[in-house]
Amino acid sequence: MISPNLIKELSALLGSENVFTSEADRQCYSYDSAVLPAKVPALVLRPTQTEQIGEAIRLCYEAGLAITVRGAGSNLSGGTVPDTVDSVVILTNSLQKILEINTEDLYAVVQPGVVTAQFAAAVEAKGLFYPPDPGSMSVSTLAGNIAENAGGLRGLKYGVTKDYVMGLEFYDYEGNLVKTGSRTVKCVTGFNLAGLMVGSEGTMGVISKAILKLVPPPRASRAITAEFADVQDAADAVAAMIAAHVVPCTLELLDQATLKYVEADQKIGLPVEAAAMLLIEVDGHPGQVEDEAVIVEEVLKKCNATGIHIPKDAEEKNKLWAARRNALPALARARPTCVLEDATVPRSKIPAMIKNLNEIAAKYKLDMGTFGHAGDGNLHPTILCDKRDKEEFSRVEAAVDEIFDVALKLGGTLSGEHGIGTAKAKWMEKETSKGTILFSQRMRRAIDPKGLFNACKITGI
């Protein structure tokens, strides 16, 4: 039970319109995109100035209230699901200012709630490029991307969110402002606290400002699509392309099940008769693009592509890329429950992982569509089911266990970009070690003595 006096203090700080106490309002912040039970928080706070974050944290921490920070809630591992019904959710989505886009030194300064796609568009309007492009970028926030170390379609060539974080400001459990990093290319002043915050999933503090690296845009690009009669040939083509020392900016795979669901949803003429489709884009200097496009086409032919197509214009290319971004929504609409995973393997192991995924789906008699960032080994096997059917869902859970076992056996990881949260916490020790868990917990207790910052996430505290 939250005391009326605390609510009064928080209302004075934030304005009563930014302190949500009704159950209807609180219900909206009880879940995220993972298939996990919802927990309605006791209170939801919406700071409208960054300075309010620290004071709100201090008041809640002193009152012993568990704290969960939330951007858009588009994450897929339970990271923004409150730990307990006594939790407080702190929203950052009202802090939406792009404070600076510096075209001379190639960086930007942003508040935590800036939407990724809107930021990318603003940067592009200045003649620059922000490469991270998670599938949720039309709604996800930049601080959420940082907290989850979000990836995206361009991760193969350009890296992920961590590669673009130059500096951060965040608030600790006492409400102190912590600054780390710089606007300079090089900075070794103190500990790399920004690196600690990236991927921390709200367990270390609340981000209030970020300095992000920008890069010049590529001068040229070319998109290529390829169809295959056998998904294994598509997987082999992915490995062969990398082995040929071509690093596309985008190398995506959609299997037949995914193609059918997306085409039914989008109706753009996808090749639903194909067992798999690759979406490829090479970019860079015009001469390099020409050379790499030739190599890509040679690899595709050697790997038995049944059709190779170059989109005739930007509109056609954008439709194909939009279809890939809509893969998850299209699959999710097919059945009441959609279980999306992101077990990731070394790129050379993509053929083996695809083979195992197909065998697992057959073994457990499950409807599974697979798509994802094949070029960096990050596949998204997506199981369509109904969680209310206990027998079916028990098969789903067994299949997920096996998917993770296979990924680890192939030298991979539990999560390439979705994070651990509570959804994958029980498998953490299997990938790391008991010592890793204990070390992480000791570090967390030092940073968060009462264990109130997203305490149940990742390793627990």
C-alpha positions in Angstrom: 0.0 0.0 0.0 1.5 3.4 -1.0 1.0 6.1 1.5 -1.2 9.1 0.6 1.6 11.4 1.7 4.0 9.9 -0.8 1.4 10.3 -3.6 0.9 13.9 -2.5 4.7 14.5 -2.7 4.9 12.9 -6.1 1.9 14.8 -7.4 3.6 18.1 -6.2 6.7 17.1 -8.0 5.3 15.8 -11.3 1.8 17.3 -11.4 -1.2 15.2 -10.5 -2.0 14.5 -14.2 1.3 12.6 -14.3 0.7 10.4 -11.3 -1.6 7.5 -12.3 -3.4 5.8 -9.5 -6.6 4.4 -11.1 -6.6 0.7 -11.9 -7.6 1.3 -15.5 -4.5 3.5 -16.0 -2.2 1.2 -14.2 -3.4 -1.8 -16.1 -1.8 -0.4 -19.3 1.6 -0.8 -17.8 1.3 -4.3 -16.4 2.8 -6.2 -19.4 5.1 -6.0 -22.4 5.4 -8.0 -25.6 6.6 -11.2 -24.0 4.3 -14.1 -23.2 4.4 -13.6 -19.4 1.8 -13.0 -16.7 0.9 -9.3 -16.3 1.4 -7.6 -12.9 -0.5 -4.4 -12.3 1.8 -1.8 -10.6 0.7 0.1 -7.6 1.6 3.5 -9.1 2.7 4.9 -12.5 4.8 8.1 -12.8 5.4 10.1 -15.9 8.2 12.7 -15.5 8.0 15.6 -18.0 11.4 17.0 -17.1 14.6 14.9 -16.8 15.4 16.5 -13.4 12.2 15.0 -12.0 13.5 11.5 -12.6 16.1 11.7 -9.8 13.7 13.1 -7.2 11.0 10.6 -8.1 13.5 7.7 -7.7 14.7 9.1 -4.4 11.2 9.3 -2.9 10.2 5.8 -4.2 13.5 4.2 -3.1 13.3 5.7 0.4 9.7 4.3 0.6 11.0 0.8 -0.3 9.1 0.6 -3.5 10.2 -1.6 -6.4 11.0 0.4 -9.5 10.5 -0.5 -13.1 11.4 1.9 -15.9 9.5 1.8 -19.1 9.8 3.4 -22.5 7.4 2.1 -25.1 7.1 -1.4 -23.6 7.9 -3.1 -26.9 10.6 -5.3 -25.4 10.2 -9.1 -25.7 11.7 -10.6 -22.5 9.6 -9.3 -19.7 11.9 -6.4 -18.8 9.2 -3.8 -18.3 6.8 -6.1 -16.5 6.7 -4.9 -12.8 8.3 -7.2 -10.3 5.4 -7.0 -7.8 2.0 -5.5 -7.4 3.7 -3.0 -5.0 5.9 -1.7 -7.9 6.2 1.8 -9.3 6.5 2.2 -13.0 8.5 5.2 -14.2 7.6 6.2 -17.8 10.2 8.1 -19.9 8.1 8.4 -23.1 7.2 12.1 -22.4 10.9 13.1 -22.5 11.0 13.3 -26.3 13.4 16.1 -27.2 16.3 15.8 -29.6 18.5 18.3 -27.9 21.3 18.4 -30.6 22.3 17.0 -33.9 25.9 18.0 -34.4 26.8 17.7 -38.1 30.5 18.8 -37.6 31.4 16.3 -34.9 28.9 13.6 -35.9 26.9 13.0 -32.7 23.4 13.7 -31.3 22.2 14.4 -27.8 18.7 13.1 -27.0 16.3 12.6 -24.1 15.3 9.0 -23.2 11.8 8.9 -24.8 12.7 9.9 -28.4 11.2 7.3 -30.8 13.9 5.5 -32.8 12.4 6.0 -36.2 11.7 9.7 -35.6 15.3 10.2 -34.5 16.7 8.3 -37.6 14.5 10.5 -39.8 15.7 13.7 -38.1 19.3 12.6 -38.5 18.7 11.7 -42.2 17.3 15.2 -42.8 20.7 16.6 -41.7 22.5 14.4 -44.2 23.7 11.9 -41.6 22.9 8.3 -40.7 22.0 6.5 -37.4 22.2 2.8 -38.4 20.6 0.8 -35.5 17.1 -0.2 -36.7 15.3 -2.6 -34.5 12.1 -4.1 -35.8 10.1 -2.1 -33.3 11.8 1.2 -34.3 8.5 2.9 -35.3 7.5 2.8 -31.6 10.5 1.9 -29.5 12.5 4.6 -27.6 16.2 5.3 -27.7 16.7 4.7 -24.0 14.8 1.4 -24.3 17.1 0.5 -27.2 20.1 1.2 -24.9 18.7 -0.7 -22.0 18.1 -3.8 -24.2 21.1 -3.2 -26.5 18.7 -3.5 -29.4 19.9 -4.8 -32.8 18.2 -4.7 -36.1 18.3 -5.4 -39.8 21.6 -3.5 -40.3 23.4 -5.1 -37.4 25.6 -7.3 -39.6 27.6 -4.5 -41.1 26.9 -1.5 -38.8 26.7 -3.1 -35.4 24.1 -2.7 -32.7 23.0 0.1 -30.2 26.1 -0.3 -28.0 28.3 0.7 -30.9 26.7 4.1 -31.0 26.5 5.1 -27.4 29.2 7.7 -26.7 27.9 8.9 -23.3 25.0 8.8 -20.9 23.4 10.6 -18.0 21.4 8.5 -15.6 20.1 8.6 -12.0 21.0 6.2 -9.3 18.9 4.9 -6.4 19.6 8.0 -4.3 18.5 10.3 -7.1 22.1 11.4 -7.9 22.9 12.3 -11.5 25.6 10.2 -12.9 27.5 11.3 -16.0 29.7 9.0 -18.1 31.3 9.3 -21.6 31.7 12.3 -23.7 31.0 14.1 -27.0 34.6 13.2 -28.0 35.5 10.2 -30.1 37.9 9.1 -27.4 37.1 9.2 -23.6 38.7 7.1 -20.8 37.7 9.4 -17.9 36.7 6.9 -15.2 34.9 3.6 -15.4 33.0 2.8 -18.6 29.7 3.2 -16.9 27.9 3.7 -20.2 29.0 0.2 -21.2 27.6 -1.1 -17.9 24.2 0.6 -18.6 23.9 -0.7 -22.1 21.9 -4.0 -21.9 21.3 -3.5 -18.2 17.5 -3.7 -18.7 16.6 -1.1 -16.0 18.6 -2.8 -13.2 21.3 -0.2 -12.7 19.5 3.2 -12.9 17.3 5.3 -15.1 18.7 6.9 -18.2 17.9 10.6 -18.6 20.1 11.6 -21.6 22.2 9.9 -24.3 25.0 11.0 -26.6 24.8 8.9 -29.8 27.3 8.5 -32.6 26.3 9.4 -36.1 28.0 8.4 -39.3 27.9 9.6 -43.0 25.3 7.8 -45.1 26.5 5.3 -47.7 26.9 6.8 -51.2 25.2 3.9 -53.0 23.2 0.7 -52.3 21.7 -2.2 -54.1 19.0 -4.5 -53.0 18.7 -8.1 -54.2 16.1 -10.8 -53.3 16.5 -14.5 -53.8 14.1 -17.4 -53.7 14.9 -21.0 -52.8 13.2 -24.3 -53.1 14.9 -25.6 -50.0 15.4 -23.5 -46.9 18.7 -25.3 -46.3 20.0 -23.8 -49.6 19.1 -20.4 -48.3 21.0 -21.0 -45.1 24.0 -22.3 -47.1 23.9 -19.1 -49.2 24.1 -17.0 -46.1 27.2 -18.8 -44.8 28.8 -18.7 -48.3 28.2 -15.0 -48.7 30.1 -14.2 -45.5 32.8 -16.7 -46.4 33.2 -14.8 -49.7 34.1 -11.8 -47.6 31.0 -9.8 -48.5 29.4 -8.1 -45.6 25.9 -6.8 -46.7 24.3 -4.1 -44.6 21.2 -6.3 -44.6 20.9 -10.1 -45.0 17.5 -11.3 -43.9 15.8 -14.7 -44.2 12.1 -15.5 -44.3 11.0 -19.1 -44.4 7.8 -20.3 -46.3 5.5 -20.2 -43.3 6.6 -16.6 -42.6 6.2 -15.6 -46.3 2.6 -17.0 -46.4 1.5 -15.2 -43.2 3.1 -11.9 -44.3 1.6 -12.1 -47.8 -1.8 -12.9 -46.4 -1.4 -9.8 -44.2 0.3 -7.4 -46.7 -0.7 -8.7 -50.2 2.4 -7.4 -51.9 3.2 -10.4 -54.1 5.7 -12.3 -52.0 6.8 -15.7 -53.5 4.8 -17.9 -51.1 5.6 -21.0 -53.2 9.3 -20.6 -52.2 10.7 -22.6 -49.2 12.7 -19.5 -48.2 13.6 -16.0 -49.4 16.6 -13.9 -48.7 16.5 -10.1 -48.6 20.0 -8.6 -49.2 21.3 -5.1 -49.5 24.9 -4.1 -50.1 26.0 -0.5 -49.7 29.1 1.8 -49.7 31.1 3.3 -52.4 29.4 2.9 -55.9 32.3 0.8 -57.2 32.3 -1.4 -54.1 28.5 -1.9 -54.4 28.9 -3.0 -58.0 31.6 -5.5 -57.2 29.8 -6.9 -54.2 26.5 -7.3 -56.0 28.2 -9.4 -58.6 29.7 -11.7 -55.9 26.4 -12.0 -54.1 24.6 -13.1 -57.3 27.3 -15.6 -58.0 26.9 -17.1 -54.5 23.2 -17.2 -54.8 23.4 -19.1 -58.1 25.9 -21.6 -56.7 23.6 -22.2 -53.8 20.6 -23.1 -56.0 18.6 -19.9 -55.9 15.5 -20.5 -58.0 15.0 -16.8 -58.6 17.1 -13.7 -58.2 15.4 -10.3 -58.4 16.7 -6.7 -58.1 13.9 -4.3 -57.1 13.2 -1.8 -59.9 13.0 1.2 -57.6 13.1 2.5 -54.1 9.3 2.0 -53.7 9.5 -1.7 -54.5 12.5 -2.2 -52.2 10.8 -0.4 -49.4 7.7 -2.6 -49.7 10.0 -5.7 -49.4 11.7 -4.3 -46.3 8.4 -3.3 -44.8 7.2 -6.9 -45.3 10.2 -8.1 -43.3 9.5 -5.6 -40.5 5.9 -6.8 -40.5 6.9 -10.5 -40.1 6.2 -10.6 -36.4 2.9 -8.7 -36.4 1.7 -11.0 -39.3 2.6 -14.1 -37.5 1.2 -12.9 -34.2 -2.2 -12.4 -35.8 -2.4 -16.0 -36.9 -3.0 -17.6 -33.4 -3.9 -16.4 -29.9 -0.3 -16.8 -28.7 3.0 -16.0 -30.4 6.2 -17.2 -28.8 9.1 -15.3 -30.4 12.7 -16.3 -29.6 16.1 -15.0 -30.7 18.6 -17.7 -30.0 21.7 -16.7 -32.0 24.6 -18.7 -33.4 27.9 -18.0 -35.2 27.2 -17.1 -38.8 28.8 -20.3 -40.1 26.4 -22.3 -38.0 23.2 -20.9 -39.6 22.7 -24.0 -41.8 22.9 -26.3 -38.8 20.6 -24.1 -36.7 18.0 -24.0 -39.5 18.1 -27.8 -39.8 17.7 -28.2 -36.0 14.8 -25.7 -35.9 12.9 -27.6 -38.6 13.5 -30.9 -36.7 12.3 -29.4 -33.4 9.1 -28.0 -35.0 8.4 -31.5 -36.5 9.3 -33.3 -33.3 6.9 -31.3 -31.1 4.2 -30.9 -33.8 4.3 -27.2 -33.7 3.5 -24.4 -36.2 6.7 -22.4 -36.4 7.8 -19.6 -38.7 11.4 -18.6 -38.8 12.7 -15.3 -40.0 15.5 -13.0 -38.8 18.9 -11.4 -39.3 20.5 -14.5 -40.9 23.7 -12.6 -41.7 24.6 -12.2 -38.1 23.3 -15.5 -36.9 20.3 -14.0 -35.2 17.2 -16.1 -36.1 13.7 -15.6 -34.8 11.9 -19.0 -34.6 8.3 -18.0 -33.9 5.9 -20.6 -32.5 2.2 -20.0 -33.1 0.0 -21.6 -30.4 -2.7 -21.0 -27.8 -1.4 -20.7 -24.3 -4.8 -21.7 -23.0 -4.2 -25.2 -24.4 -2.0 -26.6 -21.6 -1.0 -29.7 -23.6 0.1 -27.7 -26.6 1.9 -25.1 -24.5 3.8 -27.8 -22.7 5.1 -28.9 -26.1 6.0 -25.2 -26.8 8.0 -25.0 -23.6 9.9 -28.2 -24.3 10.7 -27.0 -27.8 12.0 -23.7 -26.5 14.3 -25.6 -24.1 15.6 -27.6 -27.0 16.1 -24.5 -29.2 18.3 -22.9 -26.5 20.2 -26.2 -26.0 21.0 -26.4 -29.7 22.0 -22.8 -29.9 24.5 -23.2 -27.0 25.8 -26.4 -28.4 26.6 -24.6 -31.7 28.5 -22.0 -29.8 25.7 -19.4 -29.7 23.8 -17.5 -27.1 20.3 -17.3 -25.5 19.6 -13.9 -26.8 21.1 -11.9 -29.7 19.0 -8.7 -29.2 15.8 -9.3 -27.1 17.5 -9.4 -23.7 17.1 -11.8 -20.8 14.5 -10.1 -18.5 12.5 -12.7 -16.6 11.7 -14.7 -19.7 15.2 -16.2 -20.1 16.6 -15.7 -16.6 16.4 -19.4 -15.7 18.7 -20.4 -18.5 21.5 -17.8 -17.7 23.7 -20.1 -15.8 23.6 -22.7 -18.6 25.3 -20.2 -21.0 27.6 -18.5 -18.4 28.6 -20.0 -15.0 27.6 -19.9 -11.4 30.4 -17.5 -10.8 29.0 -15.2 -13.4 25.6 -15.1 -11.7 27.2 -14.5 -8.2 29.5 -11.8 -9.5 26.6 -10.0 -11.2 24.4 -10.2 -8.1 27.2 -8.8 -5.9 27.7 -5.9 -8.3 23.9 -5.3 -8.4 23.7 -5.2 -4.6 26.5 -2.7 -4.4 24.7 -0.4 -6.9 21.2 -1.1 -5.6 21.4 -2.0 -1.8 17.7 -2.6 -1.3 17.3 -4.6 -4.5 14.5 -2.4 -5.9 15.6 -1.7 -9.5 14.0 -4.5 -11.7 15.2 -7.0 -9.1 13.8 -10.1 -10.7 15.4 -9.4 -14.1 18.4 -11.1 -15.7 20.2 -12.6 -12.7 18.0 -11.6 -9.8 19.5 -9.8 -6.8 
